[in-house]
Amino acid sequence: GVPRPAGEKILITGLTPNESYVFALAAFDRNGHVIEGIGQTSVPVVAQLPLPLLQIWAHLALSAHVMGCSEIAREASLKLYNTLVVEGAGRRLWEQVPVSRDVLNLAAVARAPPPVLRLFVLVLMQMAEAADVPPPEKDYRGIIVTPSHLSRHKARLRGSKKLVMAVYVAVGIDDEELACKAAIQLYHLLLPLLRMK
């Protein structure tokens, strides 16, 4: 143990996250001998990791979406998205397609803990749902017009890329149920395109 004067606060550092620790107190005389034994031990205390910031952003995004605060949901989603997704290799203008721009940052995904990755999958699914409803467009006079079929199709393709990433990550963390939900959402998102003649 470490001798301390009576009444002094003690800060304990260097604990291993997710390990249990018990604490006990004892009184010592001037010669360093224990007086009347060591006191009763505390209940086990688990050293917790601080809640990851990405996890907080994910919860904010999901909660804001449920409450209908779409701008807050979008901003919070992008904090997580921009950490785990990077812009892919540049392509010539005529080779670009809506789904070729963003790719998973595999190194960042490999470092992220499974709870954050599970939330990331949920956020990707939420982002794909939002992509299914493209924002209104303005014409050359600034008047809001109904989005064109082409812009709706491009939004669906961008959403589909997010869902493909969601399936990949869900499979990577062995969450089959979540992978199936993302795959079903992907099917429903693409269904109008599959039915086109």
Disulfide bonds with the S-S distance in Angstrom:
none
